[in-house]
Amino acid sequence: MDLFSPVILGDLHLPNRVVMAPLTRMRAEADGTPNELIAEHYAQRASTGLIVTEGAYPSAESRAYPGQPGLVTDEHVAGWRRVAEAVHARGGRLVAQVMHGGRVSHTAITGTDRIVAPSAIAIQGEAHLPGGTKAPYPVPHALSTAEVRGVVEEFVAASRRAVLEAGLDGVEIHSANGYLLHEFLAPGSNHREDEYGGSPENRARLTVEVATAVAEAIGAGRVGVRISPAHNIQDASEPDPADVEATYQALVEGLRPLGLAYLSVLHAEPAGDLVQGLRKRFEGPLMANSGFGVVTSRQDAVDLVADGVADAVAVGRMVIANPDLVERWQGGHPENEPDPSTFYAPGATGYTDYPFLDGRTTA
């Protein structure tokens, strides 16, 4: 396999295997509406095989950050429609990452009267609030069994808005990085005693139910799932390797019959036994995520595909700094260096002003 060759992920036909990873950038309007700046940012990067958008929240109490876009209101849908039209006009494809922040938030961000999680256990640390202040993460409300089932409907409604109303090509369900679905998977954050807690199968249940319901709503070939096994982040701890293996085996066995577009895995060893074992059980395309310094150069990405480790590679910082990264990598051209100081800052600087090879800064 070649990084620059086409690949089919479910209903998604990619011209190359370089995927723009979901990247929190905090540029949406105060009400969560994607704006013209966001549309320009994604349109600039339409030559990647697939764009996975930054995480979009499916309900008010699921919002994790100031400046995060939503998939809740008609205004959100209209904003995402502009983004989709801009990317499609450049020949690109994009899926919306649907992300419930869970306890990784604060009521000053959500505007609601509570933060929710599997169990009433707060994250150690401080949330970044609007206006640049910080506050300790609050103790979340432990979702009742009925409320957990309501979360499934939130994901379905957001996915319908993204695909059926806004015209995006699919969705990626975010079940990684310490957010709500990962909080259910991780024994460090899930102390429940109902059917969503305890055993590996029970802790995997919510992600399987979400994926099943979303696949029924928009078509399995338009749905991917992102996981980060053994990624002990934001107190969603998974300290026991045997439990990690059992939990994620239960998860992918629940996902396998659905025929999803892909499984995206963030892990330090994509070629290792854990990831490749999950890939075998999933029986579908695997997307390797470039976190943990797995992909720091063109050659790293080329090797992951050439060696058969992954069917596609999700790339982060290099796509931030190089809107035409595929062209640069194919031609062996120099790359722009990313400026981390602008990753989460407002405005166009470090967002839409990185130059293309020909010196222009517009798509």
C-alpha positions in Angstrom: 0.0 0.0 0.0 1.1 3.6 -0.7 0.3 6.6 1.4 -0.7 8.6 -1.7 -2.9 5.8 -3.2 -6.7 5.9 -3.0 -8.6 4.0 -0.3 -12.2 3.2 0.5 -13.4 3.6 4.0 -17.0 2.4 4.0 -18.9 4.9 1.9 -15.9 7.3 2.0 -13.8 7.2 -1.2 -10.4 8.9 -0.4 -7.9 9.9 -3.1 -5.0 9.5 -0.6 -4.5 8.1 2.9 -3.5 11.3 4.6 -6.2 12.3 7.0 -6.5 15.6 8.8 -6.8 14.6 12.5 -9.5 16.2 14.7 -7.9 19.3 16.2 -9.4 21.5 18.8 -8.9 25.1 17.7 -11.5 27.1 19.6 -12.5 29.5 16.7 -16.3 29.1 16.7 -18.6 31.9 17.6 -19.7 32.4 21.3 -22.9 30.4 20.6 -20.9 27.5 19.0 -21.7 28.4 15.3 -18.9 27.6 12.8 -18.0 30.8 11.0 -16.4 31.8 7.7 -13.0 31.6 9.2 -13.5 27.9 10.1 -14.9 27.3 6.6 -11.8 28.8 5.1 -9.5 26.8 7.4 -11.0 23.5 6.3 -11.3 24.4 2.7 -7.6 25.2 2.6 -6.9 21.6 3.6 -9.3 19.9 1.2 -6.5 18.0 -0.6 -6.1 15.7 2.3 -7.8 12.4 1.7 -10.3 13.1 4.5 -10.9 15.9 7.0 -12.1 14.9 10.5 -13.3 18.1 12.1 -12.6 19.3 15.6 -15.0 17.8 18.1 -18.5 19.3 17.9 -20.8 19.0 20.9 -24.2 17.3 20.6 -25.9 19.1 23.5 -25.4 22.2 25.6 -24.1 20.3 28.7 -21.7 18.3 26.5 -19.7 21.4 25.5 -16.1 21.1 26.8 -14.3 24.4 25.7 -15.0 28.0 24.9 -14.9 28.5 21.2 -15.9 24.9 20.5 -18.5 24.4 17.7 -21.8 22.7 18.2 -24.2 20.5 16.4 -27.3 21.5 18.3 -29.1 24.5 16.8 -30.3 25.5 13.3 -27.5 28.2 13.4 -24.9 25.4 14.0 -26.3 23.4 11.0 -26.1 26.5 8.8 -22.5 27.1 9.8 -21.5 23.5 9.2 -23.3 23.6 5.8 -21.0 26.6 4.8 -18.0 24.5 5.9 -19.1 21.5 3.9 -19.9 23.5 0.8 -16.5 25.2 1.0 -14.6 21.8 1.4 -16.7 20.1 -1.3 -16.1 23.0 -3.7 -12.4 22.2 -3.4 -13.0 18.5 -4.0 -12.6 17.5 -0.4 -14.4 15.2 2.0 -15.1 15.8 5.6 -16.7 14.1 8.6 -17.8 15.7 11.8 -16.3 14.4 15.0 -19.2 14.3 17.5 -17.8 14.7 21.0 -19.5 14.8 24.4 -17.1 16.4 26.8 -18.6 14.8 29.9 -16.9 15.9 33.1 -14.2 17.7 31.1 -16.0 21.0 31.4 -17.6 23.6 33.7 -21.0 25.1 34.0 -19.4 28.5 33.1 -18.7 26.9 29.7 -21.9 25.0 29.1 -24.3 27.5 30.6 -26.2 24.6 32.2 -26.7 23.8 35.9 -24.7 20.6 35.9 -21.8 18.7 34.4 -22.3 15.0 33.7 -20.2 11.8 33.9 -20.5 8.1 34.5 -19.8 8.6 38.2 -19.7 11.6 40.6 -15.9 11.8 40.4 -14.3 15.1 39.5 -11.1 15.5 37.4 -8.1 16.8 39.3 -7.1 20.1 37.9 -8.7 23.3 36.5 -10.9 24.0 33.6 -10.1 26.9 31.2 -13.2 29.2 31.3 -14.4 32.0 29.0 -12.3 35.1 29.4 -9.1 33.3 30.2 -9.8 32.4 33.8 -9.6 29.0 35.4 -11.6 27.1 38.1 -11.4 23.6 39.6 -13.4 21.0 37.7 -16.7 20.5 39.5 -18.0 17.2 40.8 -20.2 15.9 38.0 -23.7 14.6 38.1 -23.7 10.8 37.7 -26.0 10.0 34.9 -28.9 7.7 35.7 -29.5 4.7 33.5 -32.3 6.5 31.7 -30.1 9.6 31.2 -27.3 7.4 29.7 -29.8 6.2 27.1 -30.6 9.9 26.4 -26.9 10.4 25.6 -27.3 8.0 22.7 -30.2 10.1 21.3 -28.0 13.2 21.5 -25.3 11.6 19.4 -27.9 10.4 16.9 -29.5 13.9 16.6 -26.1 15.6 16.1 -25.1 13.0 13.5 -28.3 13.6 11.6 -27.7 17.3 11.7 -24.2 16.9 10.4 -24.9 14.5 7.5 -28.6 14.8 6.6 -29.0 18.6 7.2 -25.5 20.2 6.9 -24.3 17.9 4.1 -21.1 16.5 5.7 -19.9 13.1 4.4 -20.1 11.3 7.7 -19.3 11.5 11.4 -16.6 10.2 13.8 -17.8 9.2 17.2 -15.3 10.4 19.8 -14.7 7.7 22.4 -11.2 8.7 23.4 -9.0 11.2 25.3 -10.9 11.3 28.5 -14.3 12.6 27.2 -17.6 11.1 28.1 -17.6 7.8 26.1 -14.0 7.2 27.2 -15.0 8.0 30.8 -17.5 5.1 30.6 -14.7 2.8 29.2 -12.2 3.6 31.8 -12.4 2.0 35.3 -10.8 5.1 36.8 -13.8 7.2 36.0 -16.6 4.6 35.8 -17.6 3.3 39.2 -21.2 2.4 38.2 -23.1 -0.7 39.3 -25.7 -0.8 36.5 -25.4 -2.3 33.0 -23.0 0.5 32.0 -20.4 -0.2 34.7 -18.3 -3.0 36.2 -17.3 -5.5 33.6 -15.4 -4.7 30.4 -18.5 -5.5 28.4 -20.7 -3.2 30.5 -18.2 -0.3 30.3 -18.0 -0.8 26.5 -21.8 -0.8 26.2 -22.4 2.9 25.7 -20.0 3.4 22.8 -21.4 0.3 21.1 -25.0 1.6 21.6 -24.0 5.0 20.3 -22.3 3.6 17.2 -25.2 1.2 16.5 -27.8 4.0 16.7 -25.8 6.4 14.7 -25.1 3.8 12.0 -28.9 3.1 11.8 -29.6 6.8 11.4 -27.1 7.8 8.7 -25.6 4.6 7.4 -22.8 2.5 8.9 -20.5 3.4 5.9 -20.5 7.0 7.0 -19.5 6.3 10.6 -16.0 6.0 12.2 -15.1 5.6 15.9 -12.0 7.0 17.6 -10.5 5.3 20.6 -7.4 5.7 22.7 -6.8 2.5 24.7 -4.4 2.8 27.7 -4.3 6.6 27.2 -4.5 7.7 30.8 -5.6 11.3 30.2 -7.9 13.6 32.1 -8.2 11.0 34.9 -9.9 8.5 32.6 -7.3 6.0 33.9 -6.9 2.5 32.5 -4.0 1.2 34.6 -4.4 -2.6 34.1 -3.2 -3.9 30.8 -5.3 -7.0 31.0 -8.4 -4.9 31.7 -7.5 -2.6 28.8 -7.3 -5.5 26.4 -10.6 -7.1 27.7 -12.4 -3.8 27.5 -11.4 -2.8 24.0 -11.8 -6.4 22.7 -15.4 -6.2 24.0 -15.8 -2.8 22.3 -14.5 -3.8 18.9 -16.5 -7.1 19.0 -19.6 -5.0 19.5 -18.6 -2.7 16.7 -17.6 -5.4 14.2 -21.1 -6.5 13.0 -22.0 -2.9 12.2 -19.7 -2.6 9.2 -18.4 0.9 10.1 -16.2 3.0 7.9 -13.1 2.8 10.1 -11.7 2.6 13.5 -9.2 5.4 14.5 -6.8 4.4 17.2 -4.6 6.8 19.2 -1.8 4.7 20.7 2.0 4.9 21.2 2.6 1.6 19.4 0.2 1.2 16.4 2.2 -1.8 15.2 2.0 -3.5 18.6 0.0 -6.5 19.6 -2.8 -4.5 21.3 -3.7 -2.3 18.3 -3.1 -4.9 15.7 -5.2 -7.4 17.7 -8.0 -4.9 17.9 -7.7 -4.3 14.1 -8.0 -8.1 13.5 -11.1 -8.3 15.6 -12.7 -5.2 14.1 -12.3 -6.6 10.6 -12.5 -3.1 9.0 -10.1 -0.3 8.0 -7.8 1.0 10.7 -6.7 4.7 10.9 -3.6 5.3 12.9 -3.5 8.5 14.8 -0.3 10.5 14.9 -0.3 11.3 18.6 2.5 10.3 20.9 5.1 11.4 18.3 4.3 8.3 16.2 4.3 10.5 13.1 6.8 13.3 13.1 7.8 13.2 9.5 6.6 12.2 6.0 8.6 9.0 6.2 6.8 7.9 9.4 3.4 8.2 7.7 4.7 6.5 4.5 6.1 3.6 6.6 2.9 3.0 8.6 0.9 2.4 5.4 3.7 0.7 3.4 4.3 -1.7 6.3 0.6 -2.6 6.5 0.2 -1.2 10.0 -2.7 1.1 9.0 -5.0 1.8 6.1 -4.8 5.6 6.6 -2.9 8.0 8.9 -4.5 10.9 10.8 -2.0 13.7 10.9 -2.2 16.7 13.3 0.3 19.5 13.6 1.8 19.1 10.2 -1.6 19.7 8.6 -2.1 22.7 10.8 1.0 24.3 9.4 0.8 23.0 5.8 -2.6 23.3 4.2 -1.1 21.6 1.1 0.7 18.9 3.1 -0.2 16.1 0.6 1.4 18.1 -2.3 4.5 18.9 -0.2 4.9 15.2 0.8 4.3 13.9 -2.7 6.9 16.2 -4.1 9.4 16.1 -1.3 9.0 19.9 -0.7 10.0 21.7 2.6 7.3 22.1 5.2 6.1 25.1 7.2 6.8 24.8 11.0 3.7 25.0 13.2 3.4 27.8 15.8 2.0 26.2 19.0 1.4 29.7 20.5 -1.5 30.1 18.1 -3.1 26.7 18.4 -5.8 27.9 20.7 -5.7 31.6 20.1 -8.6 33.5 18.4 -8.4 34.8 14.9 -6.7 34.0 11.6 -3.1 34.1 12.8 -1.8 30.5 12.9 -5.1 29.3 11.5 -5.6 30.4 7.9 -2.4 32.4 7.2 0.1 29.5 6.7 1.4 29.8 3.2 0.9 27.3 0.4 3.9 26.3 -1.8 3.1 29.1 -4.2 3.0 31.7 -1.4 -0.7 32.3 -1.3 -2.7 32.0 1.9 -6.2 31.5 0.6 -7.7 28.3 -0.8 
